[in-house]
Amino acid sequence: MKYHRSQKDVLIGIAVGLIVNVLGMLLWWVLFSKSDLESTFVYAYQEGMLGAIIGLGAILNLLAFFAFIRLRYDSRAKGVLIATFISAFVILFLKFW
């Protein structure tokens, strides 16, 4: 399947947004947790805090979004915005189901 340039850029933006979100979550783990990675996130899930950690990780998407806007990669910025919405839907899913 052949993609247009803008479709490829949107997919790149989504990937960057999701990766940056995961890096933000890992940064939270390094700064605030004294346990290993797995037990920290299992505990956060059991206590209903995983959505908050995902939300904190998504804050770093602001950096990626504005960097793409500044570099005039609007399609990639759109992808980061989509990744942020994906994170929001995951948070809603964890909160209500």
Secondary structure as GFF3:
##gff-version 3
##sequence-region A 1 97
A	DSSP	alpha_helix	5	32	.	.	.	ID=ss1
A	DSSP	alpha_helix	37	46	.	.	.	ID=ss2
A	DSSP	alpha_helix	50	58	.	.	.	ID=ss3
A	DSSP	alpha_helix	61	70	.	.	.	ID=ss4
A	DSSP	alpha_helix	74	96	.	.	.	ID=ss5
###
